[in-house]
Amino acid sequence: MSTDVHNIPIFPNEKSHIDVDSVTIRFAGDSGDGMQITGTQFTDASAIFGNDLATMPDFPAEIRAPAGTVAGVSAYQIHFSSQDIKTPGDDLNVLVAMNAAALKANIIDLEEGGILLVDEAGFGEKDIEKAEMKSNPLEDGSLDGYRVIKANITELTINAVKETGLKGKSAELCKNFFTLGMMYWLYDRPLNHTLKWLDEKYGAKTKYKDKPEIAESNKRALTAGYNFADTVELFTSHYRVKKAALPKGKYRKISGNEATVFGLLTASQKSGRPLFYGSYPITPASDILHGLSKHKNFGVITFQAEDEIAAIASAIGSAYAGGLGVTATSGPGICLKLEAMGLGVMTELPLIIVDVQRGGPSTGLPTKTEQSDLLMVMFGRSGDSPLPVLAAKSPSDCFNMAVEAARIALKYMTPVVLLSDGYIANGSEPWLIPDHAAIPEMKTNLAATGESFQAYARDPITSARKWAIPGTPGLEHRIGGLEKARNTGAVAYDPENHQGMTNERHAKIAGIANDIPLAEIAGHKDGDALVVSWGGTFGTVSTAIEECNKAGLKLGHVHLNYLNPFPKNLGEILASFERIIVPELNMGQLRMLLGGTFGIQIQGINQVRGKPFKVSYLASELHRILETQK
């Protein structure tokens, strides 16, 4: 069996086509409907075509949520454009709903007059009941404000694949590719990438080698969906989004977790230190473990521990032995790692703790995003135990900040927290692959045989102690969680020593401010207000500010990648504005830190809905705040 689509023309008939600058699509269905694969393939095709893009996968929090219920809905949103974009989009231009529950969960985000594509097979009496709807929305007139395209996608798919021998539920599972084919036609996406992917995923050299009908059925469903959209009157026109004018270079699509993996690998290579990764699986950080486990050819050692405490303890052990120790988790796991983070502070070993934040408290919202761990990683340890805190601002920026976290950890001999979040960890965007040779080598503080060595003698510039590899003759020393005597590292309990060591640990972390970039103001440098953001809110905040400034406001914007210590000039910048506004996906944690550090009044815009800010919401809130304070 084979599927020939190479002769399908770009515009095979006289249906009109419309050029648009950008489109936001959300694929939504039951967790078994393949929406993540569908969205990923559409994203890959758009990236290869040359569009700028940003994505936002949305997973159900309950692994075994009953099929057909709102709790079991899985979705994937993509915003693709011919222009530079920074967000996955606000209101949807297109919603694909494979069943009633998917419609109920997502219709609120579809713009008035937007395209709603539904699989009629997912709107039976039982589907309506499971979605807890009072009536069938395809019949009760509640969707009159949208351009509704109804098709029995399930039945069409079964008919398209019947010659392959695939039957029943197995045949129905191909409906996501039928749907993908329809959307490829609607937005002029090429089919070849997905056809090749299907061959690689289900081909002769895979575990599916004895089931060639799987690849063939999905290919037939994809092509049938494309042809269906081309021939039926449901689709009166299709749309074209031209290539974006991106800087020249080699690009690939990358998610935040993937970028973190590559950043850690790069740091290991540039420092010459073997990478050890100890972790316990937790959403949404688990993909970092999966990613690093594939790179044993770079000397990476991955260890899946029995719990979070063992995971960080193993990473500390690696750092003690001379490796680049890394662990990653999310909020509940950070709670468990805090004592060992204090041990890392006391032993002054290079350690990277990645926190991919999710909704809390407790296990909270496992698959939803939030920024509510900032105060915990700043202060959630016994005693005065400062450590650097960094935050990535976008999926691709996770690479830069992972490299930077390793640089600081190795240079200053300290644990470093790198904050990500569920949105940027799972979201993706085009990444300009950097020149590996242009990334500076990383120096380490390794002590050498024969030198005069004291465990806590400090470098006069960085205040970092030397790193003595166990087993090196002449570098025997004492290490552990008890307070250390200055210089020698012997156990010490006297008050003056404890005060002195505490001062030294604080001074070392504060001194990192001399080695990080200064804060920069985007927008107006002396306007109506300064907006300060951090982490994954960068795209929505910066876009909202651009819209507000075009509308007549005068807003400045400072985005922080470094949260401890703050950039040296931040206080001076804050003092130059009468109003400071901090939007964040928590109840005001950075606002508290800035107010306490600099003694200023700050207005917050706070949201904890498990979703990123919408640009439209931020813009309206900024207008409201400034209008109220006039």
C-alpha positions, -999 to 999 in steps of 0.1 A, spaced: 0 0 0 12 35 -6 -2 70 -5 7 95 -33 1 131 -24 29 147 -43 6 159 -71 -18 178 -49 -16 214 -60 -14 243 -35 -47 257 -46 -64 229 -66 -96 247 -74 -112 281 -76 -119 285 -39 -106 319 -28 -76 323 -6 -70 351 19 -37 364 31 -36 370 69 -7 381 92 -13 356 120 -36 328 131 -43 312 165 -57 277 164 -66 254 193 -70 216 188 -91 201 216 -105 167 223 -104 138 247 -70 128 261 -70 98 238 -78 118 206 -42 126 198 -45 164 201 -9 168 212 4 150 182 -20 169 159 -8 203 173 28 193 173 27 182 136 9 214 126 36 233 146 64 215 129 49 221 94 46 258 102 82 260 115 95 243 83 74 267 62 91 296 80 65 312 102 73 326 136 52 307 162 45 302 198 26 272 213 8 263 245 -1 226 251 -27 220 278 -29 186 294 -56 172 316 -46 172 353 -63 138 359 -45 109 342 -76 87 343 -103 113 339 -134 96 324 -135 98 286 -158 125 273 -157 146 304 -144 182 307 -117 170 332 -103 147 305 -100 174 277 -65 178 262 -57 208 240 -29 223 220 -28 259 209 -5 274 182 -1 310 172 17 313 139 25 345 120 44 363 93 56 387 119 75 386 151 53 372 179 59 365 216 27 348 228 6 318 220 -23 342 212 -53 355 230 -87 349 214 -88 319 191 -94 323 154 -101 286 151 -112 260 176 -112 223 166 -135 204 191 -136 166 187 -164 162 213 -189 181 234 -166 183 264 -138 199 244 -163 225 231 -176 233 265 -141 237 280 -127 259 252 -156 278 234 -151 308 258 -118 316 241 -131 315 204 -135 350 189 -169 362 177 -172 349 141 -143 325 145 -141 291 128 -155 262 149 -147 228 134 -165 199 152 -167 161 148 -204 154 149 -197 119 162 -186 135 195 -220 151 201 -242 122 207 -267 120 236 -241 103 259 -214 128 249 -238 157 259 -246 140 292 -209 134 300 -201 170 293 -229 180 316 -246 201 290 -284 207 290 -288 205 253 -268 198 221 -250 230 211 -250 219 175 -288 221 175 -299 247 201 -286 279 184 -260 287 210 -232 286 184 -249 311 160 -221 336 166 -195 314 151 -187 300 117 -195 263 125 -181 236 102 -198 203 111 -185 170 97 -187 134 109 -149 131 111 -150 97 128 -171 81 101 -151 98 73 -119 85 88 -132 49 91 -142 50 54 -108 65 44 -88 37 61 -110 6 55 -88 -7 27 -58 -10 50 -76 -35 72 -76 -13 103 -110 -16 120 -130 -5 150 -114 17 176 -80 14 159 -95 30 127 -112 57 148 -78 67 163 -67 80 129 -93 108 131 -68 133 144 -48 130 112 -80 134 91 -86 166 111 -49 176 106 -53 172 68 -84 195 69 -64 222 87 -34 218 64 -57 226 35 -73 255 53 -40 271 61 -19 260 32 5 238 51 26 211 34 18 174 39 52 160 32 67 166 66 39 147 84 40 118 58 77 114 64 72 116 102 46 88 100 70 66 81 97 72 107 73 67 136 55 36 124 79 24 96 98 -8 90 126 1 114 104 7 144 85 -15 169 55 -13 145 73 -31 117 48 -59 117 19 -35 115 25 -14 83 -13 -7 82 -9 18 111 14 42 91 -6 37 59 -39 43 76 -28 76 92 -13 87 59 -46 79 41 -66 97 68 -43 128 65 -47 129 27 -84 122 29 -89 151 53 -70 174 29 -91 163 -1 -123 165 19 -116 202 28 -107 209 -8 -139 194 -23 -168 201 0 -188 233 2 -182 236 40 -149 253 32 -154 283 9 -119 297 12 -85 290 27 -59 312 43 -22 319 37 3 331 64 35 341 47 70 334 60 83 355 88 113 378 84 135 361 110 172 368 114 193 346 92 206 314 106 197 278 113 165 273 133 146 245 149 115 243 170 122 240 206 103 237 239 115 250 272 124 216 286 143 207 255 162 240 256 170 233 293 185 199 283 207 215 256 218 243 279 229 218 306 247 197 280 265 227 267 275 238 302 290 203 308 310 205 276 322 240 281 332 234 317 348 199 312 327 186 341 307 154 336 269 160 339 250 141 366 212 144 367 193 130 397 156 135 397 122 120 407 96 121 379 71 150 383 50 171 360 60 193 342 97 187 347 99 150 337 108 157 301 142 170 313 150 135 326 138 119 294 158 143 273 191 140 292 188 102 293 192 102 255 227 118 256 249 92 272 273 98 243 282 131 260 290 113 293 257 122 309 246 101 338 209 101 347 195 87 379 158 83 386 156 83 424 130 68 446 120 103 460 128 140 457 152 139 487 173 111 473 173 129 439 189 161 452 211 142 476 226 123 447 232 155 428 250 170 458 271 138 459 280 142 423 290 178 429 312 167 458 329 142 436 336 169 409 306 166 386 281 192 374 253 181 397 217 189 385 183 181 398 149 193 386 114 192 400 82 214 405 67 231 435 58 200 456 93 186 449 110 218 459 92 215 493 110 182 498 144 193 485 147 224 507 167 208 535 192 194 511 194 228 493 205 241 527 232 215 528 243 227 493 246 262 507 266 251 537 290 229 517 292 255 489 292 231 461 281 238 425 246 225 421 217 234 397 181 231 409 156 235 381 121 244 393 95 240 366 67 258 384 31 246 384 -2 255 401 -4 249 439 -7 246 468 3 210 476 -2 189 444 -25 217 432 -28 219 394 -1 195 381 -5 203 344 -12 241 348 12 270 350 20 294 378 48 315 393 42 308 429 75 293 440 96 325 441 95 332 479 100 295 486 132 292 467 144 325 481 137 318 518 124 283 522 154 269 541 165 269 577 188 297 588 201 325 566 210 305 535 211 327 504 215 313 469 212 328 434 178 326 417 175 329 379 144 327 357 140 320 320 116 342 301 107 320 271 111 285 258 143 292 239 157 314 268 157 282 289 189 274 270 206 307 278 196 306 315 206 269 320 241 278 307 242 309 329 230 289 360 259 265 354 284 294 349 274 310 382 273 277 401 308 268 390 324 302 393 310 310 427 308 275 441 271 277 451 238 260 444 217 280 418 180 278 413 167 281 378 130 289 376 109 278 346 72 272 345 47 249 329 39 273 301 74 278 288 85 243 296 59 227 273 54 256 249 76 259 219 90 285 195 117 288 167 152 288 182 182 302 164 208 275 170 238 293 185 274 289 174 288 264 199 323 279 194 311 314 203 299 302 238 328 309 263 345 282 281 336 279 318 363 282 344 362 260 375 377 264 409 395 230 411 422 228 437 454 211 425 478 186 442 506 204 460 489 238 465 483 252 499 447 242 505 421 252 531 385 241 524 369 275 531 397 299 521 381 323 496 390 339 463 394 376 470 372 386 440 344 360 439 345 348 475 343 312 462 361 284 480 382 259 461 367 227 448 387 197 461 381 164 443 380 135 468 410 112 466 434 140 454 466 137 476 470 167 499 434 180 496 418 161 524 392 182 541 360 181 562 326 188 548 290 185 559 260 203 572 274 216 605 287 252 606 323 255 594 352 274 608 364 302 585 392 291 562 398 256 577 364 241 574 365 224 608 333 222 627 328 254 647 300 265 671 313 298 685 290 329 679 316 351 662 325 325 636 289 318 628 282 355 623 313 358 601 305 328 580 269 340 575 282 373 564 306 357 540 279 335 524 256 366 520 284 387 506 293 360 480 258 359 466 254 397 467 287 400 448 272 381 419 255 414 410 288 426 397 289 397 372 254 399 356 239 423 331 223 456 342 186 460 339 174 477 308 142 497 302 122 490 271 96 515 260 94 549 277 123 557 301 104 584 319 67 576 313 35 572 333 46 540 350 72 513 350 61 477 345 84 450 360 79 414 350 98 382 355 99 346 341 75 333 315 53 364 316 77 383 293 59 377 261 24 387 272 37 417 293 59 431 266 32 427 239 6 444 262 29 473 269 35 478 231 -2 479 226 -7 503 255 20 527 242 5 526 207 -28 536 224 -13 567 240 1 555 273 37 560 282 50 528 299 85 516 305 92 479 309 119 460 328 120 423 327 141 404 353 160 372 345 180 376 378 159 376 410 187 371 435 207 392 434 189 418 415 208 438 388 229 465 404 210 494 387 175 482 395 170 504 425 180 535 405 156 526 377 127 520 401 134 553 419 130 572 385 93 563 382 64 574 403 44 543 397 56 507 396 33 479 384 42 442 387 21 416 368 28 380 380 11 346 381 9 346 419 -6 368 446 23 393 447 56 376 455 80 398 434 60 428 445 68 419 481 105 414 473 108 447 455 89 466 481 109 451 509 142 456 492 138 491 479 112 505 503 87 516 476 49 512 469 41 488 441 8 480 424 2 444 414 -17 426 387 -21 391 399 -36 359 384 -36 323 396 -59 306 370 -35 280 358 -31 299 325 -7 326 312 -19 362 312 -39 373 281 -25 403 264 -60 419 262 -64 414 300 -31 430 309 -37 459 285 -71 466 300 -57 463 336 -28 488 328 -53 512 314 -76 508 344 -48 513 369 -35 544 353 -69 559 347 -78 553 384 -47 569 397 -50 601 376 
